[in-house]
Amino acid sequence: MNSRIFRGIISLAIFLVPGAVSGFSGQAQSSQPAPARHGLPDALVARIPAAYRQEVRSLLAVTEGEQQYLATTSDEELTEWSVEGLAANPDGQNFLLVQLDREGSPELRSTIIRSMEQYWESHPKEQGILERYAASDPDVAVSLQALETLRSIRMSALDGILESRITAAKSARDADALKSFGSMEERWFSLKRGVMLPAFLRVPPPVFSVVPRDKPVRVVAFGDFGTGSEAQKQTAAAILKYSKDHPLDFGITLGDNFYPYGMTATSDPRWQTQWEQLYGPLGIKFYAVLGNHDWVGPDSPAAEILYSARSRDWKMPSPYYTYTAGPVQFFAFDTVEDSEAELEWLDSELSKSTARWKVVYGHYHIFSATRGDNNELIERLLPLLQKHHVDVYLNGHDHNLQELKPEGGVHFFVSGGGGATLYDLNPYDRSVYKKKVNGFTILDADRGHFKVSFIGTDGKEMYEKVLTKEP
């Protein structure tokens, strides 16, 4: 189970500010120089509760870009970010342990308990504090948060045993055992996080066809969009305008479809305001994948899968699946869960593919000028892409547009400019193109050519890369 990546899902420091304080769980940073960090300015510190100001001043630091973003957040979000940052610092942890018993706000007690999960996990003798809050805190929400944190920690311990059995089964080449343990790993992924996704919704359908094999295709792709922001609306309007002169066959989403905690149900009103009203006018189907925000709400993954039956334009038959479109076979991959069962499925489906072009898409990056190298996916996913001669890996997660240098014949593109707050770009030796801007990606493919184009909200092409193959 990809627990190192998943553990960071509910961290607001990760949600809101790339690289702030605690960095990115499970993702190694680039060796390039990091942006300069400075203490929080007084104007920001003054917006958090007085009891936390001294520690925030002395222990937390931000880049200029992070400072600009924090200035746009609510006081509640800024305070939560501050607590997350303190929880990642040993001195901050000591302060929070004392402050927890003094804190009169139930919301802040819950935030401290949640933010300190990694501390509780590495200090088992201190977990009695969690048990006390679970059993006796007068606020129901605080009690529930303590229970959830304890459940996550104790599932993690069992998770380690399961991971050791998976490793042993792989070493012994015991396919039957690996299949059984892999199925349990997917179920435990939900149990650990409290996400209600039954096993039958995880079963990918057989490969299906979207566009006849002898036809060229044009596809729009984007991720990190479901905020309801003006940037999302402008980007959606630009896609619609672009499609009038450049008809689209279908679209794909690259995760973080809905912020901040995914969807509550198939009847959630945001299906209308943040999806149907914006993208329905395109008159095409979208084949979606889940991002880390889509995995946070307990019912969100199931809601996004089941909504496929209620919509003409939203399609997500399972967290991972594959289909063909003209000369291309697309493989939708759930990078957040990234289970052994899913990797085995991808290996099998890629080996059977006879498509001219192979495209794997998911939410998390493999390479990026925002977060650097993702060692988890470099180790687990990249070898499969290279083994089966995948042409393109496309992802979101970083809120900008990028091309990275190819590796082993695989070309890498980031398209996370769909409408969420944009992320900074750092010096990075793998960068081919990078721009901090809202926009979308167009894929044009026939038998001999595969073109990737970045389009801005003004409808103009900013960059293109053309891959070719001999007839």
LINKAQUI-V370613 format. One line per field, one symbol per residue. psi: psi as a letter, one per 30 degrees, with the letter a starting at -180 (. if undefined). A space follows every 50 residues. Layout:
# LINKAQUI-V370613
psi=???
This chain:
# LINKAQUI-V370613
psi=kifeeffgegjfeeeejkfkdfakkgjkllflklkkkllkleeeefflke ffeeeeeffkllleeeeeeffflleeeeeeeeeeeefgkeeeeeeeeefe ffkfkeeeeeeeeefgeeeeefifffffeeeeeeffkfkeeeeeeeeeee eeeeeeeeeeeeeeeeeeeeefhjeeeeeeeeeeeeefeeeefgkijlef ffjkllklkekkfgkllkkkkllififgleeeeeeeeeeeeefefikkea lklglhfklfhakflfgkffeeefdefefeffglkkjllkaeeffekfge eeeeeffeffkffkkiflfklllljbgkkkjkkjfeehleeeeeeeeeee ffkglekkkkkaeklekkfefakjeefeeeeeeeeeeghkekkklbekia klklkljhfkkkkkighfflklllklkkffkekkkjlkalkkkkkaefkj kkkkklfggkkfklkkklkk.
